[in-house]
Amino acid sequence: MISLSKPYINGKEIEFVTDAIQSSWLSAGKYVSLFESKIGDNAVACNSGTSGLHIALLCMGIGKGDKVIVPTLTFISPVNAIRYVGAEPVFMDCDDSLNIDVNKVREYLKDNSAQAILPVHVFGTPCDMRSILDIAQEFNLKVIEDAAEAVGSECPMGNVRVYSFNANKIITCGGGGAIVSKDKSVTDKARYLINQAKSMGYTHDDIGYNYTMSNVHAAIGCAQFDLLEDRIAIKKKNFKLYAELDMVPIPETANHWFYTLVTDKDLIAKFRGKGIQVRSVWPLNHLQKPYLKCESYKIEKAYTKVNYLNLPCGIDLTETDIQKVIGVLK
């Protein structure tokens, strides 16, 4: 079986995890703070990208009755996080990069209001953040970035950004996330909220959450993070080997996490029959049962993307593997 994107363990993960276990510091511990320092930007490690988005929205003051612009073409996590805080998603179309259509965002805001925008860097390709930041300034929006898939990608930052270190990401903790911001007051509040909003000992001044990352998970992340740049280089090299196929282009500023084949056919069974794991992009979120009654704006292009396929892109992928994948389409 050629896997889509399995975890790759090739550093000091076992050494660091063993050290964490033998220290008896399984929950809090030195690897959490070390991992945060490697991420930078006042990082606060948490137990998932989804919990990070929940906290990021709270830190931006988003709550009941607020409207948050979000792409319909994305994993459902950011949409659910919007609902966690009582806000309303406004679903937006995608562009050809599969990211949120900034032109439609601006068009929508000319006649409608919103309090925040939650762009998602789909498959690691950065959104047009310069345009998003310009729009946010013009229309007074908070910018909460879902960078779950974009660890190592390069683009300007909004008010707050959230990463994921789930098992299939370019680097992993097994499970985990991080909240980052240039504004330390934001990450200070995030750190407070993820640890049950403790002010002193067992005194709590707000409703808090049990969203901290464990020392064991962070130990895995520390070992993985040291290999991030090497992994991005491997991902870029392998993507070029798919050049003869019709692929969604990936800019150099992206981490090249996932590769996407342009197709309007259902090819999953064909690949599986050859022992190759692929997946289609997500169902559109404005059509998901919990969100059928939510507002959406001129969803058009996203409908043409739902049969696009993610092809194998793991760190351990060989040139022979890639040729086998290509051969299925010949």
Residue pairs with C-beta under 8 A, 6 or more apart in sequence:
1 275
1 276
1 277
2 275
2 276
2 277
2 312
2 317
2 321
2 324
2 325
3 277
3 312
3 314
4 168
4 277
4 278
4 279
4 310
4 311
4 312
4 313
4 314
5 168
5 257
5 258
5 312
5 313
5 314
6 167
6 168
6 314
6 316
7 167
7 168
7 172
7 174
8 231
8 314
8 315
8 316
10 227
10 315
11 223
11 224
11 226
11 227
12 222
12 223
12 226
13 219
13 220
13 223
13 224
15 223
16 31
16 219
16 220
16 222
16 223
17 216
17 219
17 220
19 219
20 26
20 29
20 31
20 215
20 216
20 218
20 219
21 216
23 29
23 30
23 215
25 215
26 214
26 215
26 216
27 212
27 214
27 215
28 212
28 215
29 215
29 218
30 215
31 215
31 216
31 218
31 219
31 221
31 222
32 45
32 212
32 213
32 214
32 215
32 218
34 218
34 222
35 43
35 45
35 173
35 213
35 218
35 221
35 222
35 225
36 43
36 44
36 45
36 178
37 43
38 221
38 222
38 225
38 226
39 45
39 163
39 178
39 180
39 225
40 180
41 157
41 161
41 180
41 181
41 182
42 180
42 181
42 182
42 183
42 184
42 186
42 187
43 178
43 179
43 180
43 187
44 178
44 179
44 180
44 187
44 190
44 191
44 194
45 176
45 177
45 178
45 212
45 213
45 218
45 221
46 52
46 55
46 176
46 177
46 178
46 179
46 190
46 194
46 211
46 212
46 213
47 175
47 176
47 177
47 211
47 212
47 213
47 214
47 217
48 164
48 166
48 175
48 176
48 177
48 211
49 77
49 146
49 148
49 162
49 163
49 164
49 165
49 166
49 177
50 77
50 80
50 81
50 177
51 177
51 194
51 209
51 211
52 162
52 163
52 164
52 177
52 178
52 179
52 211
53 77
53 78
53 81
53 118
53 144
53 146
53 162
54 81
54 84
54 85
54 209
54 211
55 179
55 190
55 193
55 194
55 209
55 211
56 81
56 144
56 160
56 161
56 162
56 179
56 190
57 68
57 81
57 82
57 84
57 85
57 87
57 116
57 118
57 144
58 85
58 193
59 160
59 179
59 181
59 186
59 189
59 190
59 193
60 116
60 142
60 144
60 159
60 160
60 186
61 142
62 68
62 82
62 85
62 87
62 115
62 116
62 142
62 144
63 85
63 86
63 87
64 85
64 86
64 87
65 86
65 87
65 88
66 85
66 86
66 87
66 88
66 114
66 115
66 116
67 87
67 88
67 89
67 90
67 113
67 114
67 115
67 116
67 295
68 82
68 87
68 88
68 89
68 90
68 114
68 115
68 116
68 117
68 118
68 144
69 89
69 90
69 92
69 100
69 105
69 108
69 114
69 116
69 117
69 118
69 141
70 78
70 79
70 82
70 89
70 90
70 91
70 92
70 100
70 117
70 118
70 120
70 285
71 91
71 92
71 93
71 94
71 99
71 100
71 119
71 120
71 122
71 285
71 302
72 91
72 92
72 93
72 94
72 284
72 285
72 286
72 287
72 296
72 299
72 302
73 94
73 98
73 122
73 281
73 282
73 284
73 285
73 302
73 305
74 120
74 122
74 146
74 282
74 285
75 120
75 148
75 282
76 282
76 285
76 288
77 146
77 148
78 118
78 120
78 146
79 89
79 285
79 288
79 291
81 118
82 88
82 89
82 118
83 89
83 290
87 115
87 116
88 294
88 295
89 285
89 291
89 294
89 295
90 108
90 112
90 114
90 294
90 295
90 296
90 297
91 284
91 285
91 286
91 291
91 294
91 295
91 296
91 297
91 299
92 100
92 101
92 104
92 105
92 108
92 296
92 297
92 299
93 100
93 101
93 104
93 297
93 298
93 299
93 300
93 301
93 302
94 100
94 101
94 122
94 301
94 302
94 305
95 101
95 102
95 103
95 301
96 248
96 301
97 122
97 125
97 248
97 249
98 122
98 123
98 125
98 248
98 260
98 281
98 305
98 308
99 119
99 120
99 121
99 122
99 125
99 126
99 127
99 128
100 117
100 119
100 120
100 127
100 132
101 301
102 127
102 128
102 131
102 132
102 135
104 297
104 298
105 117
105 132
105 135
106 131
106 135
107 298
108 114
108 297
108 298
109 135
109 138
109 139
112 297
113 139
114 139
114 141
115 141
115 142
116 141
116 142
116 143
116 144
117 132
117 135
117 136
117 141
117 142
117 143
117 144
118 144
118 145
118 146
119 127
119 129
119 132
119 143
119 145
119 146
119 158
120 127
120 145
120 146
120 148
120 149
121 127
121 145
121 146
121 147
121 148
121 149
121 150
121 153
121 155
122 149
123 149
123 248
123 257
123 258
123 259
123 260
123 310
124 149
124 150
124 151
124 152
124 153
124 170
124 250
124 254
124 255
124 256
124 257
124 258
125 150
125 153
125 250
125 251
125 254
126 150
126 153
126 154
126 155
126 251
126 253
126 254
127 145
127 155
129 145
129 155
129 156
129 157
129 158
130 156
132 143
132 158
133 143
133 156
133 158
135 141
136 142
136 143
136 158
142 158
142 159
143 158
143 159
143 160
144 158
144 159
144 160
144 161
144 162
145 157
145 158
145 160
145 161
145 162
146 162
147 153
147 161
147 162
147 163
148 162
148 163
148 164
148 166
148 169
148 177
149 164
149 169
149 257
149 258
150 163
150 254
150 255
150 257
151 163
151 164
151 165
151 169
151 170
151 171
151 228
151 255
151 257
152 170
152 171
152 228
152 229
152 231
152 232
152 255
153 253
153 254
153 255
154 253
155 253
157 180
157 181
157 182
159 181
159 183
159 186
160 179
160 180
160 181
160 183
160 186
160 190
161 179
161 180
161 181
162 177
162 178
162 179
162 180
163 177
163 178
163 180
164 176
164 177
165 171
165 172
165 173
165 174
165 175
165 176
165 177
165 178
165 217
165 221
165 224
166 172
166 175
166 176
167 174
167 175
169 257
170 228
170 231
170 232
170 235
170 255
170 257
170 315
171 221
171 224
171 225
171 227
171 228
171 231
172 220
172 221
172 224
173 213
173 217
173 218
173 220
173 221
173 224
174 217
174 220
175 217
176 213
176 217
176 218
176 221
177 213
179 186
179 187
179 190
180 187
181 187
181 190
192 198
192 199
192 206
192 208
193 206
193 208
193 209
193 211
194 208
194 209
194 210
194 211
194 212
195 208
195 210
195 211
195 212
196 204
196 208
196 209
196 210
197 204
197 205
197 206
197 207
197 208
197 209
198 204
198 208
199 205
213 221
231 315
232 255
232 256
234 315
235 255
235 256
235 257
235 313
235 315
236 252
236 256
238 256
238 259
238 313
238 317
238 322
239 247
239 250
239 256
239 259
239 313
241 319
241 322
241 323
242 259
242 311
242 322
242 325
242 326
244 326
245 261
245 311
245 326
245 329
246 261
246 262
246 263
247 259
247 260
247 261
247 262
248 259
248 260
248 261
248 262
248 308
250 256
250 259
256 313
257 313
258 310
258 313
259 310
259 311
259 312
259 313
260 281
260 308
260 309
260 310
260 311
261 267
261 308
261 309
261 310
261 311
262 308
263 307
263 308
263 309
264 304
264 307
265 307
266 280
266 307
267 278
267 309
267 328
267 329
268 278
268 279
268 280
268 309
270 328
271 277
271 278
271 309
271 325
271 328
272 278
274 324
274 328
276 312
276 324
276 325
276 328
277 312
278 309
278 310
278 311
278 312
279 309
279 310
280 306
280 307
280 308
280 309
280 310
281 305
281 306
281 308
281 309
281 310
283 306
284 299
284 302
284 303
284 306
285 291
286 292
286 294
286 296
286 299
311 325
312 321
312 322
312 325
